[in-house]
Amino acid sequence: MLFSLRSHGSAVTALTTTTKGLVSGDRDGVTIIWNLQSRRPLVRWVAHKDMVVTILEWEEYLVTHGKDGEIAVWEFANQDQTPKLVVSIPVNSLNFCNIVLSGTYLFTPATMDSNNFDVYKINKEGKGLNRVITNYSGCKLVEKDPSQGREWGVIMSMRYINETSTLCLCYESGDVIAIDINFDIKEEAPVVEVGNAAPNTTTKPSGLSGLFAKSKPEKVIERTVINKDPKLTLRYHNTQHRPEPITASTWDIQRGRLLTGSATDTMLVHDIYHTCADVVTLQHQGVQAIVSTEGHVILAHWNGQVSIREDALPYSEVKTFSRPVPGDRVYDPDTGKLTPSIKLSSIAVIDVPSKRRLEAGRMTAVMCGYDDGVITAFAVSN
């Protein structure tokens, strides 16, 4: 263990790294930006009336998403001052699905139905949002008539791949799909002709008299370009997690793979471009979270164990660690059993300044948020 951060009064439910540093949110809606040099809060404020689900950075703004059904956009006048609320957007909060930002597009669970999704375009100048995709069902891209077959349940998590404009959705049913979204669909309106003469011609007389003669109007062809609704195309569908809900996912940028986990002891490595998936057997059941960093994939399990693995097949386990309970074991109400480890709520990877005497510079650490409100840092490499 490298160090611990203590300021939250309830379970740490969201962790992310930003240009402002490590940002965390808890079950009570409290959000903290940390100074990792001093190991103390830099800014602390109540962002939501319920637990914080997602924290994202968008240019100079911070975006938080809570179980109170709100997405909040925060603006910082100074880094060490409480941010100003710029805009708040109501969204569906029936599930624990995250939200995703890419450029000026915001992807959220649908306001009307948490089985579906909405996409908003952010208007930075007016600090508002326009919905460009409303209550879209990914299930219908596969199940042509869901009323006659299976429903997939709520969306558990979503990931967006900027390079290919692909949205990956993980469902309660265990289904995984990848949808290509083309936002730049344009269509030319019917031609509008103005004037009486043929296009690109005039009716001026020839010779010297033509220099002074008035031309008759030309026929002008006017074309208007109309923005069309985005086009959505199914790229990939996988059912290997069925019937278990997908509890964790991440996009591995280094390998270009989608990693997913469930309540079982398996992780799937999806190659959405070649429509196949590899199965990795884990030493612990129940995947709480997955993150990837250069050379490693890190999994947090329901029993409090954190597993660091190589970032390539067969994803061999490098080491594991946990935060032991002081004294005897504690009762876990979710499993009904005694556990020697404190339960994990969230994880993130960040470069932290080293305070060891013989080390200079920074090291890569995995930040683990726990149910008791403590955030603990562990070194990724020995």
C-alpha positions as CSV (number, residue, x, y, z in Angstrom):
1,M,0.0,0.0,0.0
2,L,1.3,3.5,-0.9
3,F,-1.1,5.7,1.0
4,S,-4.7,6.4,1.9
5,L,-7.1,9.4,1.4
6,R,-9.7,10.0,4.1
7,S,-12.5,12.6,3.8
8,H,-15.5,10.8,2.5
9,G,-18.2,9.8,5.0
10,S,-19.8,7.0,2.9
11,A,-18.8,4.5,0.2
12,V,-16.7,5.9,-2.6
13,T,-18.9,5.2,-5.7
14,A,-17.0,7.0,-8.4
15,L,-13.3,7.7,-9.1
16,T,-11.7,9.3,-12.2
17,T,-8.5,11.0,-13.2
18,T,-8.6,14.5,-14.8
19,T,-6.2,17.3,-15.6
20,K,-7.3,18.7,-12.2
21,G,-6.1,15.5,-10.5
22,L,-8.0,12.6,-8.8
23,V,-11.7,13.3,-8.4
24,S,-14.0,11.1,-6.3
25,G,-17.7,10.9,-5.4
26,D,-19.6,9.0,-2.7
27,R,-22.9,7.5,-1.8
28,D,-24.1,10.8,-0.3
29,G,-23.4,12.9,-3.4
30,V,-20.2,14.5,-2.0
31,T,-17.5,15.1,-4.7
32,I,-13.8,15.8,-3.9
33,I,-10.9,17.0,-6.0
34,W,-7.7,15.7,-4.3
35,N,-4.2,17.3,-3.9
36,L,-2.1,14.2,-4.1
37,Q,1.0,16.0,-3.0
38,S,-0.5,16.8,0.4
39,R,-2.9,13.9,0.3
40,R,-5.7,16.3,1.3
41,P,-8.9,17.6,-0.4
42,L,-8.4,20.6,-2.6
43,V,-12.1,21.2,-3.2
44,R,-15.1,19.5,-1.5
45,W,-18.8,20.1,-2.4
46,V,-22.1,18.3,-2.6
47,A,-22.7,17.7,-6.3
48,H,-25.9,15.5,-5.9
49,K,-28.6,14.6,-3.5
50,D,-27.9,10.9,-4.0
51,M,-24.9,8.7,-4.9
52,V,-22.4,9.9,-7.6
53,V,-22.4,7.4,-10.5
54,T,-20.1,9.0,-13.0
55,I,-17.5,11.8,-13.0
56,L,-16.2,13.1,-16.4
57,E,-14.0,15.9,-17.6
58,W,-15.1,18.0,-20.6
59,E,-12.7,20.7,-21.6
60,E,-12.5,23.1,-18.7
61,Y,-15.7,21.7,-17.2
62,L,-16.4,18.8,-14.8
63,V,-19.5,16.7,-15.4
64,T,-21.1,14.6,-12.6
65,H,-24.0,12.1,-12.9
66,G,-26.0,11.1,-9.8
67,K,-28.7,8.7,-8.7
68,D,-30.8,11.7,-8.0
69,G,-31.6,11.7,-11.8
70,E,-29.4,14.7,-12.7
71,I,-26.4,15.4,-14.8
72,A,-24.5,18.5,-13.6
73,V,-22.0,20.5,-15.5
74,W,-19.6,22.4,-13.2
75,E,-17.3,25.4,-14.1
76,F,-14.2,26.3,-12.1
77,A,-13.3,30.0,-11.6
78,N,-10.2,28.9,-9.6
79,Q,-8.9,25.4,-9.0
80,D,-9.2,25.6,-5.2
81,Q,-12.7,27.1,-5.1
82,T,-16.1,25.4,-5.1
83,P,-17.2,25.2,-8.8
84,K,-20.3,26.9,-10.2
85,L,-23.2,24.9,-11.5
86,V,-23.6,25.8,-15.2
87,V,-26.5,23.5,-16.2
88,S,-28.4,20.5,-14.8
89,I,-30.0,17.9,-17.0
90,P,-32.6,15.4,-15.8
91,V,-31.9,11.8,-16.8
92,N,-33.2,8.3,-16.0
93,S,-31.8,7.1,-12.7
94,L,-33.5,3.7,-12.3
95,N,-30.2,1.8,-13.0
96,F,-26.5,2.3,-12.2
97,C,-25.4,2.8,-15.8
98,N,-22.6,5.4,-16.4
99,I,-22.8,8.2,-18.9
100,V,-20.2,8.8,-21.7
101,L,-18.8,12.0,-23.3
102,S,-17.2,12.3,-26.7
103,G,-16.4,15.7,-28.1
104,T,-19.7,17.6,-28.0
105,Y,-21.9,14.4,-27.7
106,L,-23.3,13.1,-24.4
107,F,-24.6,9.5,-24.2
108,T,-27.0,8.7,-21.4
109,P,-29.6,6.1,-20.3
110,A,-32.9,7.2,-21.9
111,T,-35.0,9.5,-19.9
112,M,-38.2,7.5,-20.8
113,D,-36.8,3.9,-20.6
114,S,-33.6,2.7,-18.9
115,N,-33.4,-0.2,-21.4
116,N,-32.7,2.4,-24.1
117,F,-30.3,5.4,-24.6
118,D,-30.4,9.1,-25.5
119,V,-27.7,11.1,-27.2
120,Y,-27.3,14.9,-26.7
121,K,-25.3,17.5,-28.5
122,I,-23.7,20.0,-26.2
123,N,-24.1,23.7,-27.2
124,K,-21.1,25.2,-25.5
125,E,-21.9,28.8,-26.3
126,G,-25.5,28.6,-25.0
127,K,-24.4,26.0,-22.3
128,G,-27.4,23.9,-23.2
129,L,-28.1,20.5,-24.9
130,N,-30.1,19.3,-27.9
131,R,-31.2,15.7,-28.0
132,V,-30.2,14.1,-31.3
133,I,-31.2,10.5,-30.5
134,T,-34.2,9.8,-28.3
135,N,-35.1,6.6,-26.5
136,Y,-33.2,4.3,-28.9
137,S,-33.4,0.6,-28.4
138,G,-30.2,-1.3,-29.2
139,C,-32.1,-4.5,-28.7
140,K,-34.2,-3.8,-31.8
141,L,-31.1,-3.9,-34.0
142,V,-30.9,-7.6,-33.1
143,E,-34.3,-8.7,-32.0
144,K,-36.5,-7.4,-34.8
145,D,-39.7,-7.9,-32.7
146,P,-38.8,-7.9,-29.0
147,S,-42.4,-8.2,-28.0
148,Q,-42.3,-11.7,-29.5
149,G,-39.0,-12.7,-28.0
150,R,-36.6,-11.6,-25.3
151,E,-36.1,-8.2,-23.7
152,W,-32.6,-7.4,-22.7
153,G,-33.4,-5.4,-19.5
154,V,-31.6,-2.3,-18.5
155,I,-28.3,-1.0,-19.9
156,M,-25.6,-1.8,-17.2
157,S,-22.7,0.2,-18.7
158,M,-21.7,2.0,-21.9
159,R,-18.4,2.7,-23.6
160,Y,-17.6,4.9,-26.6
161,I,-14.8,4.4,-29.1
162,N,-13.8,7.8,-30.7
163,E,-11.8,6.4,-33.6
164,T,-14.7,4.5,-35.1
165,S,-17.7,6.4,-33.6
166,T,-18.8,3.1,-32.0
167,L,-21.0,2.9,-28.9
168,C,-20.7,-0.4,-26.9
169,L,-23.6,-1.3,-24.6
170,C,-23.7,-4.0,-21.9
171,Y,-27.1,-5.3,-20.8
172,E,-28.7,-6.9,-17.8
173,S,-29.4,-10.0,-19.9
174,G,-25.7,-10.5,-20.6
175,D,-25.9,-9.3,-24.1
176,V,-23.1,-7.0,-25.5
177,I,-23.6,-4.9,-28.7
178,A,-21.5,-2.4,-30.6
179,I,-23.3,0.2,-32.7
180,D,-21.6,2.4,-35.3
181,I,-23.1,5.9,-35.2
182,N,-22.8,8.4,-38.1
183,F,-23.7,11.8,-36.9
184,D,-22.8,13.6,-40.2
185,I,-25.6,12.4,-42.4
186,K,-26.5,15.1,-44.9
187,E,-28.9,15.2,-47.8
188,E,-29.3,17.7,-50.6
189,A,-32.8,19.2,-50.9
190,P,-34.5,19.2,-54.3
191,V,-33.0,21.6,-56.9
192,V,-34.5,25.1,-57.0
193,E,-34.1,26.8,-60.4
194,V,-34.2,30.6,-60.7
195,G,-34.3,32.5,-64.0
196,N,-35.3,31.6,-67.6
197,A,-32.1,30.8,-69.5
198,A,-30.2,27.5,-69.5
199,P,-27.6,27.0,-66.8
200,N,-24.2,28.7,-67.2
201,T,-25.3,30.5,-70.4
202,T,-26.2,34.1,-71.3
203,T,-28.2,35.7,-74.2
204,K,-25.9,38.7,-74.8
205,P,-25.6,39.6,-78.5
206,S,-22.2,39.0,-80.2
207,G,-19.8,41.7,-81.4
208,L,-19.1,45.2,-80.0
209,S,-22.8,45.7,-79.3
210,G,-22.6,42.8,-76.9
211,L,-20.2,44.7,-74.6
212,F,-22.9,47.3,-73.8
213,A,-26.0,45.1,-74.0
214,K,-27.8,43.9,-70.9
215,S,-27.7,40.3,-70.3
216,K,-30.9,38.3,-69.7
217,P,-31.1,36.5,-66.4
218,E,-29.2,33.2,-66.1
219,K,-30.8,30.1,-64.7
220,V,-29.3,29.6,-61.2
221,I,-29.3,26.2,-59.5
222,E,-29.6,26.5,-55.8
223,R,-29.0,23.5,-53.5
224,T,-29.8,23.4,-49.8
225,V,-28.0,20.8,-47.6
226,I,-30.2,19.4,-44.8
227,N,-28.9,17.7,-41.7
228,K,-30.4,14.2,-41.3
229,D,-30.9,12.1,-38.2
230,P,-27.8,10.0,-37.2
231,K,-27.5,6.6,-38.8
232,L,-27.0,3.6,-36.4
233,T,-25.6,0.3,-37.7
234,L,-25.1,-2.9,-35.7
235,R,-21.4,-3.9,-35.8
236,Y,-21.2,-6.6,-33.1
237,H,-23.4,-8.8,-30.9
238,N,-22.2,-11.3,-28.2
239,T,-24.3,-13.5,-25.8
240,Q,-21.6,-15.4,-24.0
241,H,-22.4,-13.7,-20.6
242,R,-26.0,-14.9,-20.6
243,P,-27.9,-15.2,-18.3
244,E,-25.7,-13.2,-16.0
245,P,-25.9,-9.3,-16.0
246,I,-22.7,-7.6,-17.0
247,T,-21.4,-5.8,-13.9
248,A,-18.2,-4.2,-15.3
249,S,-16.7,-3.1,-18.6
250,T,-13.9,-1.0,-20.1
251,W,-12.4,-0.2,-23.4
252,D,-8.7,-1.3,-23.6
253,I,-7.1,1.5,-25.7
254,Q,-3.8,-0.3,-25.9
255,R,-5.2,-3.5,-27.5
256,G,-8.4,-2.1,-29.0
257,R,-10.6,-4.6,-27.1
258,L,-13.8,-4.4,-25.0
259,L,-13.4,-6.1,-21.7
260,T,-16.5,-7.2,-19.7
261,G,-17.1,-9.1,-16.5
262,S,-20.1,-10.4,-14.6
263,A,-21.0,-12.3,-11.4
264,T,-19.1,-15.3,-12.6
265,D,-15.3,-16.1,-12.6
266,T,-14.8,-15.1,-16.3
267,M,-13.8,-12.0,-18.2
268,L,-14.6,-11.7,-21.9
269,V,-12.2,-10.0,-24.3
270,H,-14.2,-8.8,-27.3
271,D,-12.7,-8.1,-30.7
272,I,-15.7,-6.1,-32.0
273,Y,-14.0,-5.6,-35.4
274,H,-13.6,-9.3,-36.1
275,T,-16.7,-10.3,-34.2
276,C,-15.2,-12.7,-31.8
277,A,-14.4,-13.0,-28.0
278,D,-11.9,-14.8,-25.9
279,V,-12.7,-16.2,-22.4
280,V,-10.3,-15.5,-19.5
281,T,-10.8,-17.6,-16.3
282,L,-10.4,-15.6,-13.1
283,Q,-9.4,-16.7,-9.6
284,H,-12.3,-14.8,-8.0
285,Q,-16.0,-14.5,-8.8
286,G,-17.9,-11.3,-9.2
287,V,-16.3,-8.4,-11.1
288,Q,-17.0,-5.0,-9.6
289,A,-14.9,-2.9,-12.0
290,I,-12.3,-3.1,-14.8
291,V,-9.7,-0.6,-15.8
292,S,-6.8,-0.8,-18.2
293,T,-3.4,0.9,-18.2
294,E,-0.3,0.5,-20.3
295,G,0.8,-3.1,-20.0
296,H,-1.9,-4.1,-17.4
297,V,-5.5,-4.8,-16.9
298,I,-6.8,-4.3,-13.3
299,L,-10.0,-6.0,-11.9
300,A,-11.8,-5.3,-8.7
301,H,-13.8,-8.2,-7.3
302,W,-16.9,-8.2,-5.0
303,N,-14.8,-9.9,-2.2
304,G,-12.4,-6.9,-2.0
305,Q,-9.6,-8.5,-4.0
306,V,-7.8,-6.5,-6.7
307,S,-6.2,-8.5,-9.5
308,I,-3.5,-7.0,-11.7
309,R,-3.1,-8.9,-15.0
310,E,-0.9,-8.7,-18.1
311,D,-2.6,-6.8,-20.9
312,A,-2.5,-9.6,-23.5
313,L,-3.8,-13.2,-23.8
314,P,-3.9,-15.2,-21.7
315,Y,-4.1,-12.2,-19.3
316,S,-2.0,-13.9,-16.7
317,E,-2.3,-12.7,-13.1
318,V,0.7,-10.7,-12.0
319,K,-0.3,-10.0,-8.4
320,T,-3.3,-9.5,-6.1
321,F,-3.9,-7.3,-3.1
322,S,-6.7,-6.3,-0.8
323,R,-7.3,-4.0,2.2
324,P,-7.7,-6.3,5.2
325,V,-10.3,-5.7,7.9
326,P,-8.7,-4.5,11.2
327,G,-9.2,-7.3,13.7
328,D,-11.7,-10.0,12.9
329,R,-13.7,-10.5,9.8
330,V,-16.8,-8.4,9.0
331,Y,-20.3,-9.4,7.9
332,D,-21.1,-8.7,4.2
333,P,-24.9,-8.2,3.9
334,D,-24.7,-8.8,0.1
335,T,-23.3,-12.3,0.4
336,G,-24.4,-13.2,4.0
337,K,-20.9,-14.3,4.8
338,L,-17.9,-13.1,6.8
339,T,-15.2,-11.5,4.8
340,P,-11.6,-10.7,5.7
341,S,-11.5,-7.8,3.2
342,I,-13.3,-4.4,3.1
343,K,-15.6,-4.2,0.1
344,L,-14.5,-2.2,-2.9
345,S,-16.8,0.3,-4.6
346,S,-14.7,1.8,-7.4
347,I,-11.2,1.9,-8.9
348,A,-9.1,4.2,-11.1
349,V,-5.5,4.4,-12.3
350,I,-3.4,7.5,-11.9
351,D,0.2,8.6,-11.9
352,V,1.1,9.8,-8.4
353,P,4.1,11.7,-7.0
354,S,6.5,9.5,-5.1
355,K,7.3,10.3,-1.5
356,R,9.9,7.6,-1.0
357,R,13.3,8.9,-0.3
358,L,15.1,6.8,-2.9
359,E,12.6,7.5,-5.6
360,A,12.1,10.6,-7.8
361,G,9.3,11.5,-10.2
362,R,6.0,9.6,-10.4
363,M,4.7,6.1,-10.3
364,T,1.5,4.4,-11.6
365,A,-1.0,3.6,-8.9
366,V,-4.4,2.0,-8.8
367,M,-6.8,4.0,-6.5
368,C,-9.3,1.9,-4.8
369,G,-12.5,3.4,-3.3
370,Y,-14.0,1.4,-0.4
371,D,-17.4,1.1,1.3
372,D,-16.0,2.8,4.5
373,G,-15.2,6.0,2.5
374,V,-11.4,5.4,2.4
375,I,-9.4,5.6,-0.9
376,T,-6.3,3.5,-0.9
377,A,-3.4,3.7,-3.4
378,F,-1.5,0.6,-4.4
379,A,1.4,0.4,-6.8
380,V,0.6,-1.3,-10.2
381,S,4.2,-2.5,-10.6
382,N,6.6,-3.7,-8.0
